[in-house]
Amino acid sequence: MPETAEIRTALHRRAEPPHSGAGERASLTAFLQYQRETLAMKCAGLTADQLRERAVPPSEMSLLGLVRHLAEVERSWFRNVLNGEDLRANWRPRVPGEYADFDVAGADPDEAFEIWHTECARSRALVDATDDLDVTVRFHDEEYSLRYILTHMIEEYARHNGHADLLRERLDGATGE
């Protein structure tokens, strides 16, 4: 497997979701993958320091923080909720109640991208192993369908990819899709 930095640079190309003829499942999974690839594209070609930079004050967001956060979101929704695992977060907060995902001082981008890629692969495998979009699971006294989880994940990535657009433009002027 290539080094994570190579993956980070290579994944700036995205596969266009189907415009017609695909079923609901194929559309949802393709749009989720497109959003994942968009995040990778927004991070491509940047240095570790640029990825860590909180470029839009007063926000504490950085591109690396978004990658770490979305790795946690993948793990949480697909492994903990859908698959019933009881996994702890990859990153521990220094201050209780804060998101450690966004605390990127000294964080290793290669580690973060490797964890994110691994979580995305596990998520795809869990979705592939689930036969029906209407399959439901209970989590913290709430019921969720696979359809809901996929739709929520698309929304989560789309929202954070908007943040990534602003961060990337501030870092080096790169704009657009």
Summary of the structure (lengths in Angstrom):
residues: 177
radius of gyration: 16.3
end to end distance: 27.4
largest distance: 49.1
contacts: 508
relative contact order: 0.18
helix: 58%
strand: 5%
